[in-house]
Every structure is written in structure tokens, then in C-alpha cells.
Amino acid sequence: MNKLWKFFQYGYLIVAILFTVESILTWNTDREKAYMMLGFAVFTTLIFFFKRHFRKKIENRNKH
């Protein structure tokens, strides 16, 4: 199951990249939407690091 979670955590990075690209594409037409997309990109990136930290913490706890 842990191997499956390793792959799922990278999904958050893919979503963050998609939000960033969408933000760049809409920057000149709708600045408010672009800021919102950048906020989502930052949020999903933080979720990635949070989940990775706790997955490693649980793996280390289960090893010992």
C-alpha cells in the first residue's frame, strides 16, 4: 500500500503544475482567476510535502 501512496503523492505535484500553467495562460485576461490558481498551486505543493513527510515518518515507525 505504501508503494501506491508514493505514486499518489506525485499527483499533487502534477495538479500544482496544471494550476500554474492555467494561471500563466489566464494572467492577462483574468488576473483574479490567475491569483486564485497560483494559490491553489501553492496549496497543493504544500500538501505534497506534508503527505511525503508523514508517509516517511510512518514508514520509519513501521520499520522499527
PDB file with one MODEL, atoms N, CA, C and O in Angstrom:
MODEL        1
ATOM      1  N   MET A   1       0.824  -1.195   0.000  1.00  0.00           N
ATOM      2  CA  MET A   1       0.000   0.000   0.000  1.00  0.00           C
ATOM      3  C   MET A   1       0.871   1.263   0.000  1.00  0.00           C
ATOM      4  O   MET A   1       0.516   2.272  -0.610  1.00  0.00           O
ATOM      5  N   ASN A   2       2.011   1.194   0.689  1.00  0.00           N
ATOM      6  CA  ASN A   2       2.886   2.360   0.731  1.00  0.00           C
ATOM      7  C   ASN A   2       3.438   2.707  -0.637  1.00  0.00           C
ATOM      8  O   ASN A   2       3.642   3.879  -0.952  1.00  0.00           O
ATOM      9  N   LYS A   3       3.683   1.680  -1.460  1.00  0.00           N
ATOM     10  CA  LYS A   3       4.183   1.956  -2.803  1.00  0.00           C
ATOM     11  C   LYS A   3       3.136   2.689  -3.622  1.00  0.00           C
ATOM     12  O   LYS A   3       3.466   3.538  -4.451  1.00  0.00           O
ATOM     13  N   LEU A   4       1.883   2.362  -3.390  1.00  0.00           N
ATOM     14  CA  LEU A   4       0.800   3.045  -4.091  1.00  0.00           C
ATOM     15  C   LEU A   4       0.725   4.511  -3.669  1.00  0.00           C
ATOM     16  O   LEU A   4       0.507   5.390  -4.502  1.00  0.00           O
ATOM     17  N   TRP A   5       0.908   4.773  -2.372  1.00  0.00           N
ATOM     18  CA  TRP A   5       0.863   6.152  -1.881  1.00  0.00           C
ATOM     19  C   TRP A   5       2.024   6.978  -2.406  1.00  0.00           C
ATOM     20  O   TRP A   5       1.897   8.191  -2.570  1.00  0.00           O
ATOM     21  N   LYS A   6       3.158   6.333  -2.673  1.00  0.00           N
ATOM     22  CA  LYS A   6       4.292   7.058  -3.248  1.00  0.00           C
ATOM     23  C   LYS A   6       3.919   7.648  -4.603  1.00  0.00           C
ATOM     24  O   LYS A   6       4.300   8.773  -4.926  1.00  0.00           O
ATOM     25  N   PHE A   7       3.173   6.882  -5.389  1.00  0.00           N
ATOM     26  CA  PHE A   7       2.769   7.376  -6.698  1.00  0.00           C
ATOM     27  C   PHE A   7       1.674   8.431  -6.590  1.00  0.00           C
ATOM     28  O   PHE A   7       1.661   9.394  -7.357  1.00  0.00           O
ATOM     29  N   PHE A   8       0.753   8.253  -5.638  1.00  0.00           N
ATOM     30  CA  PHE A   8      -0.330   9.216  -5.483  1.00  0.00           C
ATOM     31  C   PHE A   8       0.169  10.582  -5.033  1.00  0.00           C
ATOM     32  O   PHE A   8      -0.403  11.605  -5.409  1.00  0.00           O
ATOM     33  N   GLN A   9       1.224  10.606  -4.235  1.00  0.00           N
ATOM     34  CA  GLN A   9       1.709  11.897  -3.752  1.00  0.00           C
ATOM     35  C   GLN A   9       2.233  12.754  -4.894  1.00  0.00           C
ATOM     36  O   GLN A   9       2.175  13.981  -4.815  1.00  0.00           O
ATOM     37  N   TYR A  10       2.739  12.139  -5.948  1.00  0.00           N
ATOM     38  CA  TYR A  10       3.214  12.913  -7.088  1.00  0.00           C
ATOM     39  C   TYR A  10       2.062  13.478  -7.908  1.00  0.00           C
ATOM     40  O   TYR A  10       2.261  14.385  -8.716  1.00  0.00           O
ATOM     41  N   GLY A  11       0.880  12.958  -7.709  1.00  0.00           N
ATOM     42  CA  GLY A  11      -0.303  13.532  -8.341  1.00  0.00           C
ATOM     43  C   GLY A  11      -0.536  14.965  -7.881  1.00  0.00           C
ATOM     44  O   GLY A  11      -1.003  15.803  -8.653  1.00  0.00           O
ATOM     45  N   TYR A  12      -0.210  15.243  -6.628  1.00  0.00           N
ATOM     46  CA  TYR A  12      -0.343  16.607  -6.121  1.00  0.00           C
ATOM     47  C   TYR A  12       0.586  17.563  -6.867  1.00  0.00           C
ATOM     48  O   TYR A  12       0.213  18.703  -7.144  1.00  0.00           O
ATOM     49  N   LEU A  13       1.778  17.106  -7.188  1.00  0.00           N
ATOM     50  CA  LEU A  13       2.696  17.955  -7.954  1.00  0.00           C
ATOM     51  C   LEU A  13       2.186  18.179  -9.372  1.00  0.00           C
ATOM     52  O   LEU A  13       2.327  19.275  -9.916  1.00  0.00           O
ATOM     53  N   ILE A  14       1.599  17.160  -9.969  1.00  0.00           N
ATOM     54  CA  ILE A  14       1.038  17.312 -11.314  1.00  0.00           C
ATOM     55  C   ILE A  14      -0.093  18.323 -11.298  1.00  0.00           C
ATOM     56  O   ILE A  14      -0.191  19.166 -12.189  1.00  0.00           O
ATOM     57  N   VAL A  15      -0.950  18.241 -10.283  1.00  0.00           N
ATOM     58  CA  VAL A  15      -2.051  19.204 -10.161  1.00  0.00           C
ATOM     59  C   VAL A  15      -1.503  20.608  -9.947  1.00  0.00           C
ATOM     60  O   VAL A  15      -2.037  21.566 -10.507  1.00  0.00           O
ATOM     61  N   ALA A  16      -0.451  20.749  -9.151  1.00  0.00           N
ATOM     62  CA  ALA A  16       0.158  22.064  -8.920  1.00  0.00           C
ATOM     63  C   ALA A  16       0.716  22.636 -10.216  1.00  0.00           C
ATOM     64  O   ALA A  16       0.589  23.834 -10.472  1.00  0.00           O
ATOM     65  N   ILE A  17       1.327  21.795 -11.029  1.00  0.00           N
ATOM     66  CA  ILE A  17       1.849  22.261 -12.319  1.00  0.00           C
ATOM     67  C   ILE A  17       0.708  22.698 -13.223  1.00  0.00           C
ATOM     68  O   ILE A  17       0.812  23.713 -13.912  1.00  0.00           O
ATOM     69  N   LEU A  18      -0.377  21.938 -13.225  1.00  0.00           N
ATOM     70  CA  LEU A  18      -1.535  22.317 -14.049  1.00  0.00           C
ATOM     71  C   LEU A  18      -2.126  23.652 -13.602  1.00  0.00           C
ATOM     72  O   LEU A  18      -2.490  24.479 -14.438  1.00  0.00           O
ATOM     73  N   PHE A  19      -2.223  23.867 -12.291  1.00  0.00           N
ATOM     74  CA  PHE A  19      -2.721  25.146 -11.787  1.00  0.00           C
ATOM     75  C   PHE A  19      -1.791  26.290 -12.177  1.00  0.00           C
ATOM     76  O   PHE A  19      -2.255  27.379 -12.516  1.00  0.00           O
ATOM     77  N   THR A  20      -0.492  26.053 -12.132  1.00  0.00           N
ATOM     78  CA  THR A  20       0.469  27.086 -12.509  1.00  0.00           C
ATOM     79  C   THR A  20       0.356  27.430 -13.989  1.00  0.00           C
ATOM     80  O   THR A  20       0.379  28.604 -14.360  1.00  0.00           O
ATOM     81  N   VAL A  21       0.236  26.421 -14.824  1.00  0.00           N
ATOM     82  CA  VAL A  21       0.088  26.658 -16.266  1.00  0.00           C
ATOM     83  C   VAL A  21      -1.203  27.417 -16.547  1.00  0.00           C
ATOM     84  O   VAL A  21      -1.216  28.355 -17.344  1.00  0.00           O
ATOM     85  N   GLU A  22      -2.280  27.015 -15.897  1.00  0.00           N
ATOM     86  CA  GLU A  22      -3.559  27.715 -16.085  1.00  0.00           C
ATOM     87  C   GLU A  22      -3.447  29.170 -15.636  1.00  0.00           C
ATOM     88  O   GLU A  22      -4.018  30.060 -16.265  1.00  0.00           O
ATOM     89  N   SER A  23      -2.721  29.409 -14.561  1.00  0.00           N
ATOM     90  CA  SER A  23      -2.522  30.769 -14.080  1.00  0.00           C
ATOM     91  C   SER A  23      -1.758  31.609 -15.093  1.00  0.00           C
ATOM     92  O   SER A  23      -2.107  32.764 -15.336  1.00  0.00           O
ATOM     93  N   ILE A  24      -0.727  31.036 -15.680  1.00  0.00           N
ATOM     94  CA  ILE A  24       0.065  31.765 -16.678  1.00  0.00           C
ATOM     95  C   ILE A  24      -0.778  32.079 -17.909  1.00  0.00           C
ATOM     96  O   ILE A  24      -0.690  33.170 -18.472  1.00  0.00           O
ATOM     97  N   LEU A  25      -1.590  31.117 -18.317  1.00  0.00           N
ATOM     98  CA  LEU A  25      -2.405  31.317 -19.518  1.00  0.00           C
ATOM     99  C   LEU A  25      -3.502  32.364 -19.330  1.00  0.00           C
ATOM    100  O   LEU A  25      -3.888  33.035 -20.287  1.00  0.00           O
ATOM    101  N   THR A  26      -4.004  32.508 -18.111  1.00  0.00           N
ATOM    102  CA  THR A  26      -5.088  33.465 -17.869  1.00  0.00           C
ATOM    103  C   THR A  26      -4.605  34.759 -17.223  1.00  0.00           C
ATOM    104  O   THR A  26      -5.423  35.582 -16.812  1.00  0.00           O
ATOM    105  N   TRP A  27      -3.297  34.953 -17.127  1.00  0.00           N
ATOM    106  CA  TRP A  27      -2.759  36.117 -16.417  1.00  0.00           C
ATOM    107  C   TRP A  27      -3.237  37.437 -17.021  1.00  0.00           C
ATOM    108  O   TRP A  27      -3.628  38.340 -16.280  1.00  0.00           O
ATOM    109  N   ASN A  28      -3.215  37.569 -18.334  1.00  0.00           N
ATOM    110  CA  ASN A  28      -3.578  38.840 -18.967  1.00  0.00           C
ATOM    111  C   ASN A  28      -5.079  39.041 -19.100  1.00  0.00           C
ATOM    112  O   ASN A  28      -5.537  40.180 -19.175  1.00  0.00           O
ATOM    113  N   THR A  29      -5.846  37.976 -19.130  1.00  0.00           N
ATOM    114  CA  THR A  29      -7.285  38.124 -19.335  1.00  0.00           C
ATOM    115  C   THR A  29      -8.057  38.233 -18.032  1.00  0.00           C
ATOM    116  O   THR A  29      -8.982  39.038 -17.928  1.00  0.00           O
ATOM    117  N   ASP A  30      -7.692  37.435 -17.039  1.00  0.00           N
ATOM    118  CA  ASP A  30      -8.432  37.426 -15.775  1.00  0.00           C
ATOM    119  C   ASP A  30      -7.437  37.288 -14.623  1.00  0.00           C
ATOM    120  O   ASP A  30      -7.122  36.180 -14.188  1.00  0.00           O
ATOM    121  N   ARG A  31      -6.956  38.410 -14.147  1.00  0.00           N
ATOM    122  CA  ARG A  31      -5.900  38.422 -13.127  1.00  0.00           C
ATOM    123  C   ARG A  31      -6.375  37.795 -11.815  1.00  0.00           C
ATOM    124  O   ARG A  31      -5.599  37.125 -11.134  1.00  0.00           O
ATOM    125  N   GLU A  32      -7.638  38.005 -11.458  1.00  0.00           N
ATOM    126  CA  GLU A  32      -8.160  37.456 -10.210  1.00  0.00           C
ATOM    127  C   GLU A  32      -8.163  35.924 -10.239  1.00  0.00           C
ATOM    128  O   GLU A  32      -7.809  35.276  -9.255  1.00  0.00           O
ATOM    129  N   LYS A  33      -8.562  35.363 -11.364  1.00  0.00           N
ATOM    130  CA  LYS A  33      -8.546  33.908 -11.522  1.00  0.00           C
ATOM    131  C   LYS A  33      -7.109  33.390 -11.506  1.00  0.00           C
ATOM    132  O   LYS A  33      -6.846  32.314 -10.970  1.00  0.00           O
ATOM    133  N   ALA A  34      -6.191  34.136 -12.082  1.00  0.00           N
ATOM    134  CA  ALA A  34      -4.786  33.727 -12.105  1.00  0.00           C
ATOM    135  C   ALA A  34      -4.218  33.666 -10.688  1.00  0.00           C
ATOM    136  O   ALA A  34      -3.489  32.732 -10.354  1.00  0.00           O
ATOM    137  N   TYR A  35      -4.544  34.650  -9.857  1.00  0.00           N
ATOM    138  CA  TYR A  35      -4.079  34.624  -8.473  1.00  0.00           C
ATOM    139  C   TYR A  35      -4.674  33.438  -7.715  1.00  0.00           C
ATOM    140  O   TYR A  35      -3.995  32.808  -6.904  1.00  0.00           O
ATOM    141  N   MET A  36      -5.929  33.143  -7.979  1.00  0.00           N
ATOM    142  CA  MET A  36      -6.574  32.011  -7.328  1.00  0.00           C
ATOM    143  C   MET A  36      -5.887  30.702  -7.730  1.00  0.00           C
ATOM    144  O   MET A  36      -5.664  29.827  -6.893  1.00  0.00           O
ATOM    145  N   MET A  37      -5.559  30.579  -9.004  1.00  0.00           N
ATOM    146  CA  MET A  37      -4.874  29.371  -9.475  1.00  0.00           C
ATOM    147  C   MET A  37      -3.476  29.258  -8.868  1.00  0.00           C
ATOM    148  O   MET A  37      -3.034  28.158  -8.533  1.00  0.00           O
ATOM    149  N   LEU A  38      -2.786  30.370  -8.725  1.00  0.00           N
ATOM    150  CA  LEU A  38      -1.475  30.345  -8.064  1.00  0.00           C
ATOM    151  C   LEU A  38      -1.605  29.927  -6.603  1.00  0.00           C
ATOM    152  O   LEU A  38      -0.766  29.190  -6.084  1.00  0.00           O
ATOM    153  N   GLY A  39      -2.654  30.399  -5.950  1.00  0.00           N
ATOM    154  CA  GLY A  39      -2.911  29.991  -4.569  1.00  0.00           C
ATOM    155  C   GLY A  39      -3.149  28.495  -4.462  1.00  0.00           C
ATOM    156  O   GLY A  39      -2.631  27.842  -3.556  1.00  0.00           O
ATOM    157  N   PHE A  40      -3.932  27.953  -5.385  1.00  0.00           N
ATOM    158  CA  PHE A  40      -4.161  26.509  -5.397  1.00  0.00           C
ATOM    159  C   PHE A  40      -2.870  25.748  -5.680  1.00  0.00           C
ATOM    160  O   PHE A  40      -2.645  24.678  -5.116  1.00  0.00           O
ATOM    161  N   ALA A  41      -2.029  26.291  -6.544  1.00  0.00           N
ATOM    162  CA  ALA A  41      -0.753  25.636  -6.855  1.00  0.00           C
ATOM    163  C   ALA A  41       0.131  25.576  -5.610  1.00  0.00           C
ATOM    164  O   ALA A  41       0.749  24.548  -5.331  1.00  0.00           O
ATOM    165  N   VAL A  42       0.190  26.666  -4.872  1.00  0.00           N
ATOM    166  CA  VAL A  42       0.983  26.689  -3.641  1.00  0.00           C
ATOM    167  C   VAL A  42       0.395  25.708  -2.625  1.00  0.00           C
ATOM    168  O   VAL A  42       1.131  24.976  -1.963  1.00  0.00           O
ATOM    169  N   PHE A  43      -0.924  25.700  -2.507  1.00  0.00           N
ATOM    170  CA  PHE A  43      -1.599  24.819  -1.555  1.00  0.00           C
ATOM    171  C   PHE A  43      -1.340  23.346  -1.871  1.00  0.00           C
ATOM    172  O   PHE A  43      -1.022  22.568  -0.972  1.00  0.00           O
ATOM    173  N   THR A  44      -1.470  22.963  -3.129  1.00  0.00           N
ATOM    174  CA  THR A  44      -1.251  21.561  -3.480  1.00  0.00           C
ATOM    175  C   THR A  44       0.225  21.172  -3.344  1.00  0.00           C
ATOM    176  O   THR A  44       0.534  20.018  -3.047  1.00  0.00           O
ATOM    177  N   THR A  45       1.128  22.118  -3.556  1.00  0.00           N
ATOM    178  CA  THR A  45       2.548  21.833  -3.333  1.00  0.00           C
ATOM    179  C   THR A  45       2.816  21.595  -1.848  1.00  0.00           C
ATOM    180  O   THR A  45       3.573  20.693  -1.489  1.00  0.00           O
ATOM    181  N   LEU A  46       2.204  22.393  -0.996  1.00  0.00           N
ATOM    182  CA  LEU A  46       2.350  22.186   0.446  1.00  0.00           C
ATOM    183  C   LEU A  46       1.764  20.849   0.874  1.00  0.00           C
ATOM    184  O   LEU A  46       2.329  20.175   1.735  1.00  0.00           O
ATOM    185  N   ILE A  47       0.642  20.459   0.287  1.00  0.00           N
ATOM    186  CA  ILE A  47       0.052  19.157   0.593  1.00  0.00           C
ATOM    187  C   ILE A  47       1.011  18.039   0.203  1.00  0.00           C
ATOM    188  O   ILE A  47       1.154  17.060   0.935  1.00  0.00           O
ATOM    189  N   PHE A  48       1.674  18.180  -0.953  1.00  0.00           N
ATOM    190  CA  PHE A  48       2.648  17.178  -1.384  1.00  0.00           C
ATOM    191  C   PHE A  48       3.730  16.985  -0.328  1.00  0.00           C
ATOM    192  O   PHE A  48       4.013  15.856   0.072  1.00  0.00           O
ATOM    193  N   PHE A  49       4.338  18.084   0.126  1.00  0.00           N
ATOM    194  CA  PHE A  49       5.415  17.973   1.104  1.00  0.00           C
ATOM    195  C   PHE A  49       4.906  17.452   2.446  1.00  0.00           C
ATOM    196  O   PHE A  49       5.600  16.687   3.115  1.00  0.00           O
ATOM    197  N   PHE A  50       3.700  17.859   2.846  1.00  0.00           N
ATOM    198  CA  PHE A  50       3.101  17.390   4.090  1.00  0.00           C
ATOM    199  C   PHE A  50       2.874  15.878   4.041  1.00  0.00           C
ATOM    200  O   PHE A  50       3.247  15.164   4.972  1.00  0.00           O
ATOM    201  N   LYS A  51       2.276  15.396   2.977  1.00  0.00           N
ATOM    202  CA  LYS A  51       1.996  13.962   2.854  1.00  0.00           C
ATOM    203  C   LYS A  51       3.282  13.154   2.744  1.00  0.00           C
ATOM    204  O   LYS A  51       3.380  12.065   3.309  1.00  0.00           O
ATOM    205  N   ARG A  52       4.265  13.676   2.023  1.00  0.00           N
ATOM    206  CA  ARG A  52       5.532  12.964   1.893  1.00  0.00           C
ATOM    207  C   ARG A  52       6.217  12.844   3.249  1.00  0.00           C
ATOM    208  O   ARG A  52       6.760  11.790   3.580  1.00  0.00           O
ATOM    209  N   HIS A  53       6.195  13.917   4.032  1.00  0.00           N
ATOM    210  CA  HIS A  53       6.807  13.903   5.358  1.00  0.00           C
ATOM    211  C   HIS A  53       6.154  12.842   6.241  1.00  0.00           C
ATOM    212  O   HIS A  53       6.850  12.053   6.881  1.00  0.00           O
ATOM    213  N   PHE A  54       4.830  12.819   6.278  1.00  0.00           N
ATOM    214  CA  PHE A  54       4.158  11.877   7.158  1.00  0.00           C
ATOM    215  C   PHE A  54       4.218  10.448   6.639  1.00  0.00           C
ATOM    216  O   PHE A  54       4.204   9.511   7.437  1.00  0.00           O
ATOM    217  N   ARG A  55       4.284  10.254   5.331  1.00  0.00           N
ATOM    218  CA  ARG A  55       4.447   8.900   4.794  1.00  0.00           C
ATOM    219  C   ARG A  55       5.800   8.343   5.211  1.00  0.00           C
ATOM    220  O   ARG A  55       5.896   7.185   5.619  1.00  0.00           O
ATOM    221  N   LYS A  56       6.852   9.164   5.110  1.00  0.00           N
ATOM    222  CA  LYS A  56       8.184   8.722   5.526  1.00  0.00           C
ATOM    223  C   LYS A  56       8.233   8.476   7.028  1.00  0.00           C
ATOM    224  O   LYS A  56       8.897   7.545   7.484  1.00  0.00           O
ATOM    225  N   LYS A  57       7.539   9.297   7.790  1.00  0.00           N
ATOM    226  CA  LYS A  57       7.504   9.132   9.239  1.00  0.00           C
ATOM    227  C   LYS A  57       6.845   7.803   9.608  1.00  0.00           C
ATOM    228  O   LYS A  57       7.327   7.093  10.490  1.00  0.00           O
ATOM    229  N   ILE A  58       5.757   7.471   8.942  1.00  0.00           N
ATOM    230  CA  ILE A  58       5.063   6.211   9.209  1.00  0.00           C
ATOM    231  C   ILE A  58       5.908   5.026   8.756  1.00  0.00           C
ATOM    232  O   ILE A  58       5.951   4.002   9.439  1.00  0.00           O
ATOM    233  N   GLU A  59       6.581   5.153   7.610  1.00  0.00           N
ATOM    234  CA  GLU A  59       7.459   4.075   7.145  1.00  0.00           C
ATOM    235  C   GLU A  59       8.582   3.821   8.139  1.00  0.00           C
ATOM    236  O   GLU A  59       8.904   2.666   8.419  1.00  0.00           O
ATOM    237  N   ASN A  60       9.178   4.867   8.670  1.00  0.00           N
ATOM    238  CA  ASN A  60      10.254   4.703   9.656  1.00  0.00           C
ATOM    239  C   ASN A  60       9.734   4.081  10.947  1.00  0.00           C
ATOM    240  O   ASN A  60      10.428   3.278  11.571  1.00  0.00           O
ATOM    241  N   ARG A  61       8.532   4.442  11.347  1.00  0.00           N
ATOM    242  CA  ARG A  61       7.948   3.877  12.561  1.00  0.00           C
ATOM    243  C   ARG A  61       7.642   2.393  12.367  1.00  0.00           C
ATOM    244  O   ARG A  61       7.819   1.598  13.291  1.00  0.00           O
ATOM    245  N   ASN A  62       7.185   2.015  11.175  1.00  0.00           N
ATOM    246  CA  ASN A  62       6.853   0.617  10.917  1.00  0.00           C
ATOM    247  C   ASN A  62       8.097  -0.257  10.764  1.00  0.00           C
ATOM    248  O   ASN A  62       8.027  -1.467  10.979  1.00  0.00           O
ATOM    249  N   LYS A  63       9.233   0.337  10.396  1.00  0.00           N
ATOM    250  CA  LYS A  63      10.471  -0.430  10.256  1.00  0.00           C
ATOM    251  C   LYS A  63      11.006  -0.874  11.608  1.00  0.00           C
ATOM    252  O   LYS A  63      11.613  -1.940  11.719  1.00  0.00           O
ATOM    253  N   HIS A  64      10.786  -0.074  12.623  1.00  0.00           N
ATOM    254  CA  HIS A  64      11.370  -0.374  13.942  1.00  0.00           C
ATOM    255  C   HIS A  64      10.381  -1.020  14.841  1.00  0.00           C
ATOM    256  O   HIS A  64      10.702  -1.339  15.986  1.00  0.00           O
TER     257      HIS A  64
ENDMDL
END
